[in-house]
């Protein structure tokens, strides 16, 4: 009987040790080394933003793929320019992934600054500005949407629409329904000088102008003959808007990414 009790005790102790070992193996690391100092810094930064009211206003012309430099203005809560500041800029994908792009902005006068950074492709991007002037220091975070070259007017509900994306000719086809909250077929044809372009990476991102609907990107699968196919869904906007922008990005072999943006209206 004693050996049975001893065996049970050993098994129980082994289970406890195994549980502790597994827990230590899968335990998530701390997000920050010192949560207290991190929280204190956040509170100080939040108070400084409220006191100063500094804001960043980006030039629309700089919110294009490969458009450099990235220019912006800094103003205070009264709209007056913020001159004489040292500004460090960090650009990263809003959806994560990829390396951060960093640079020091140079003053242009009148509260305007520029940094030699460019967005490599369309989509949502987070831009952080670490601004210091005298004894004041704040971090400003803003999400921006980068668009491709505007396609000529065309009704996607009536048929495929062509556009130029650098040296490429891209044609977008969304089928004939183009309705909200329904399966949306997406087909893109890619040609260069009239010849089909195969072996490319093709993505289509759907967004609304000046309205963050979240990032809706679909990677298309090659279908041969320079065609790429996939599907998506357009969600309903709480404001009732139905105007959308579809940005096609093509990564052809051995070439830089090229893009074009198509505006269209969805239906209920």
N, C-alpha and C positions, 0 to 999 in steps of 0.2 A: 504493500500500500504506500510505503514511504517513497519507494522509487517512482511510483506513478505521480505522486504529488511533486516530487523533484522534477520529473520530466515536464509536467504542466508549467511549473515555475520557469524552467529554462526556455520553453517555447514562448511563454508570455513575455519574458525579458527580451528574447530575440525579436519578437514582433515590435516591441517598443523601440529597440535599437534600429531596426530596419526602417520604421516610420520616421524616426528622427533623421536618419541618413538620407532617405528619399526627400524629405522636406527641405533639408539643407541643399540638396542637389538642384531642386527646381525652384528654390526661393528666388523671387525677383529682386534685382539689385535696387538700391536706393536711387531715386531719380536725381537727387542732389546730395552732396556730401554733408551739408549742414542745413536741414530744412528750416531751422529758426532764422539763420542769417539770410537764406533765400527769401523767406516770407517778409523779413524786415526790409530787405532791399526792394521787394515788390511794392510794399506799402509806401515806402519813401518815394519811389518812382511814380506811383499812382497819385500821391499828394502833389508832387511837382507838376505833373501833367494838368491837374485840376487848377493849380495856382497860376501857371504860366499860360495855359490854353494854346500851346504851340500846335500847329497843324502843318501837314505836308500836302501840297497840291502838285500832282504830276502832270507834265505836259503830255497831252493826248498823243502827239506825234511820236513820243518815245515809247509808247505802249504797243510796239510792233516787233515782230521777230527780227533779231539781228540789228535793231535800231540802236545805235550808240552815238553819243553818250546818253545816259538816262538823266534827264533834266527835271528839276522840281523847284518849287518855291516853298519857303518856310514863312508862316505868318503867325502872329499871336492872336489872342482871343478878340482883339479889336480889329483884326484884319491888317495890322501894320506889319511890314516886313521884319524878319528876324535876321539881322546882319551879324557878321563877325563870329559865326559859330563854327566849331569843328564838328564835322559830320562823318560818321562811319556808316556804310551802307552794306546790308546783307540781303541777298536775294535767294529765295529757295522755293521749290515747288510746294504749292499749297497741299497737295495730296501726298507729300513725302517722296523720298527717293531722289537719288542724284546728289551731287556735291553742292554745298553752298557756294555762292559767288559773292565775293567781298571786295570792297574798295573804299578809298577815302575820297569824299567829294571835295571839289574845289569851288571856291566862291566866285560868282559871276557878277555880284553887286545887286543891290535892290532886293535883297532877301532871296536871290536865286542861286542855285547850286547845280553842279553837274558831276557825274561820276562815270568813269569809263567802264560801264557794265552794260550788257545787252541781254535780253531774254532770248534764249536759243530757239524757242518755238512757242506757238500759241498755248493758251490755257490760263488757269488761275495761278497766280504767283503771290507769295508773301514777301513784302518788302519791309525790313526793319531799319529804322534810322536811329542811331545812337548820337544824340545831339548834346554838345557841351558848349556853354558860353559863360565865361566867368565862373561863378560858383554854382551855376545851374546845370543839371544834367538830367535828361529825360530820354526814354526809349519810346519811339513812335512806331507802331505796327499798322500796316495797311495792306489789304488784299486788293490786287488789281487783276484785271482780265486783259490778256494780250490777244489781239485779233490778227488774223492773216490779212493778206491783200484783199480788198473788197471786190467781189465778183460783180459783173454787170447785172442790171435788173433782169430777173427771170422768175417765172412762176413754177416752183418745184411741184406744186399740186397738179400742174398741167403736163409736166414731162421733165426729162433730164435737163440739167442746166450746166453749161460749160463755163470755164474760167481759166485764167493763166495763173500758175504758181511758179514764178521764176521762169526757167526754160521749159517747164512742163505744161501740158494741157490736161486739166482734170475735169471730169464730168461727173456730177453728183446726181443720183437718182434715189428718191425716197418713196417710190411707188406712187399710187394715185390717191390714197386716203389722207395721209399726213394728219392723223387724228391724235388727240391727247389720250393718254392712259391706254393705248393699244400698241400691239407689236408693230414696230416700224422697220420695214426692210430698208437696208442701206447698201447701195452699190456705188462704187467709184471706179471709173475708167481712167487710166493714166497713160498718156502718150507723150513722146518727145519727137518733135519734127515729123509727126504723123505716124511714128512707129510705136507699137505697144511696148510698155515698160513693165517687165516682169521682175520678180525677185525683190520688190520694194516692201518696206513696212508702211502700211497705210492706216491712219487713225482718223476718226471723225469725232469732234467734240461739240456737244450741243449746249448752248447757254443763252441767256437773255441779256441784252444790253442794259447796263446799270442796275442789274438785279441778280443777286447771287442765288442761283438755284442749285448750288452744289456742282461738283464736277461730274459731268456725264460724258465719259469718253468710251468709245468702242473701237477695238482693234479689228480690222477686217482681214478675212482669210483670202489668200490668192485663189482665183477661179480660172486662171488662164487667159491668154489673149489680152493682158494688161488690165484685167478686171479683178476687183476685190469686193468681197461681200461679207455682210454681217447684219446685225439687227440691234435695235435699241427701243426705248420707251420714253416718250416725252411726258413729264409729270405735269399736273395741273398747278398753275400758279394761284396762290391765295388772293392776289390782287385782281384776277380775271384776265390778265394779259395773255395773249396767244402769239406774240411776235418772238421769233427765235432766230438765232444765228448758228449755222452749222459751219464749223471750221475744219477743213480737210488738211491734214498734214501728211506729206509723202517723204519718206526717207529712202531715196533711190540708192542703189549700190554705188559706193564711192563718191557720193555727192552730199552736200549739206541739206538739211531739212528745208522743204519748201511748203508753203501753205496758201490757202485761199479761203475766204469766208463768204458764205451765202446767207442772205437774209430771207426769211419766209414766214408765213403765217400758218399756224396749225388750226385745226377745227375740233369742236367738241364731238 
